[in-house]
Amino acid sequence: MLDEQISEHILDIIRNNEISEQSHLKKKLMERGIDIAQSTLSRKLKKLKITKVSGIYVITEINHYRLPIILNMQISESGIVVLHTSPGEAGGLAHFIDKKYVDRQNVNKAGIIGTIAGDDVVILITKMNSDAVRACELLCNDFPYLANLKSP
């Protein structure tokens, strides 16, 4: 298999799975018939700009990936989660949340169906009202400072 094809498989696996260890990625590649040495896999991850963010491998796409800062987080009584960012940063935050937590085929452990981003606001849409609390707990793992911002 060509080097470029292997890279495409790695990118596809990272985009569609929560991979927390290189051994898990290696196993997924083996399921696709790709046997790759651990050292080669490590070099490929670096070359493809794939790094761990909050314990999960993600495609950073740029060398100095920076998650937007969430200025405020609120949960409405109807279970809508509203995240406020600085102007122009909502799209990047929504993209991160969609990539990490939204499963296009099933509602994942976070219960997040999708996001809607404006210029400085992201709305999280959850399957059930009770999923909003779980979604906020997961976000607090990625953004520890949110624990102090969460509204009841």
Legacy VTK file of the C-alpha trace (Angstrom):
# vtk DataFile Version 3.0
C-alpha trace
ASCII
DATASET POLYDATA
POINTS 152 float
0.000 0.000 0.000
1.272 3.466 -0.868
2.429 5.802 1.903
-0.269 8.321 0.916
-3.000 5.676 1.198
-1.826 4.726 4.681
-1.948 8.393 5.665
-5.527 8.639 4.377
-6.514 5.608 6.465
-4.941 7.158 9.567
-6.758 10.456 8.974
-10.068 8.640 8.417
-9.692 6.629 11.632
-8.808 9.725 13.671
-11.746 11.684 12.209
-14.286 8.942 12.918
-13.118 7.402 16.204
-12.017 8.533 19.638
-8.457 7.223 19.718
-6.657 7.703 23.023
-3.621 5.467 22.483
-1.384 4.734 19.512
-1.925 1.025 20.170
-5.666 1.538 19.537
-4.883 3.289 16.261
-2.484 0.491 15.304
-5.247 -2.060 16.004
-7.733 -0.115 13.826
-5.155 -0.045 11.021
-4.638 -3.813 11.387
-8.409 -4.282 11.000
-7.988 -2.569 7.626
-5.096 -4.846 6.694
-2.362 -2.292 7.408
0.556 -3.493 9.516
2.721 -0.552 10.554
5.578 -0.348 13.054
4.968 1.738 16.165
7.914 4.027 15.388
6.645 4.571 11.831
3.165 5.320 13.171
4.581 7.905 15.583
6.432 9.654 12.748
3.308 9.609 10.557
1.209 11.159 13.339
3.730 13.968 13.676
3.890 14.489 9.901
0.072 14.551 9.639
-0.082 17.038 12.545
-2.092 14.658 14.709
-1.644 15.276 18.421
-3.383 14.453 21.668
-5.826 17.059 22.941
-7.380 16.231 26.305
-6.379 12.591 25.932
-7.776 12.084 22.409
-5.829 12.186 19.150
-7.035 14.994 16.881
-5.947 16.485 13.587
-4.639 19.908 14.498
-4.215 21.044 10.867
-1.895 23.855 11.952
1.257 23.809 14.012
-0.015 25.881 16.907
-3.606 24.787 17.311
-5.394 26.785 19.981
-8.882 26.108 21.198
-11.051 29.212 21.609
-11.651 30.365 25.147
-15.201 29.941 26.375
-16.140 33.136 28.183
-19.477 31.936 29.533
-21.532 28.734 29.579
-25.222 28.519 30.399
-27.778 25.719 30.389
-31.408 26.668 29.848
-34.261 24.885 31.613
-35.100 23.269 28.262
-31.606 21.736 28.043
-30.014 24.105 25.550
-26.331 24.767 26.199
-25.092 28.209 25.169
-21.361 28.908 24.970
-20.018 32.453 24.556
-16.617 33.107 22.960
-14.717 36.104 21.694
-15.899 37.469 18.323
-14.909 35.229 15.427
-14.103 32.163 17.543
-17.460 30.372 17.728
-16.939 28.494 14.448
-13.655 26.988 15.628
-15.185 25.934 18.922
-18.212 24.379 17.214
-15.893 22.510 14.840
-13.900 21.106 17.780
-17.078 19.990 19.592
-18.540 18.425 16.443
-15.327 16.530 15.664
-14.853 15.279 19.204
-18.380 14.645 20.434
-20.845 14.352 17.550
-21.329 10.929 16.027
-23.107 11.377 12.718
-24.697 7.911 12.878
-25.660 7.622 16.546
-25.947 9.904 19.519
-22.726 9.364 21.407
-21.964 9.279 25.114
-22.260 13.069 25.276
-25.768 13.059 23.787
-24.799 15.973 21.535
-26.583 15.906 18.179
-24.830 18.972 16.766
-23.846 22.588 17.191
-24.888 25.913 15.716
-22.278 28.666 15.645
-22.669 32.377 15.221
-19.820 34.853 15.467
-19.360 34.605 19.226
-21.987 32.082 20.381
-22.230 28.302 20.051
-25.455 26.462 20.789
-25.189 22.764 21.635
-28.179 20.677 20.635
-28.635 17.572 22.744
-30.941 14.625 22.222
-32.578 15.005 25.639
-32.660 17.762 28.259
-30.715 15.527 30.641
-27.907 15.181 28.066
-27.105 18.884 28.444
-25.628 18.309 31.903
-23.493 15.406 30.612
-22.322 17.519 27.672
-21.248 20.280 30.058
-19.367 17.777 32.223
-17.441 16.562 29.155
-16.679 20.139 28.119
-15.355 20.814 31.622
-12.833 18.009 31.033
-11.553 19.810 27.912
-11.870 23.288 29.433
-11.308 22.859 33.204
-11.937 26.542 33.928
-15.587 26.050 32.875
-16.459 24.486 36.207
-16.415 28.024 37.616
-18.582 29.454 34.786
-21.411 26.916 34.639
-24.809 28.313 35.506
-27.295 26.096 37.352
LINES 1 153
152 0 1 2 3 4 5 6 7 8 9 10 11 12 13 14 15 16 17 18 19 20 21 22 23 24 25 26 27 28 29 30 31 32 33 34 35 36 37 38 39 40 41 42 43 44 45 46 47 48 49 50 51 52 53 54 55 56 57 58 59 60 61 62 63 64 65 66 67 68 69 70 71 72 73 74 75 76 77 78 79 80 81 82 83 84 85 86 87 88 89 90 91 92 93 94 95 96 97 98 99 100 101 102 103 104 105 106 107 108 109 110 111 112 113 114 115 116 117 118 119 120 121 122 123 124 125 126 127 128 129 130 131 132 133 134 135 136 137 138 139 140 141 142 143 144 145 146 147 148 149 150 151
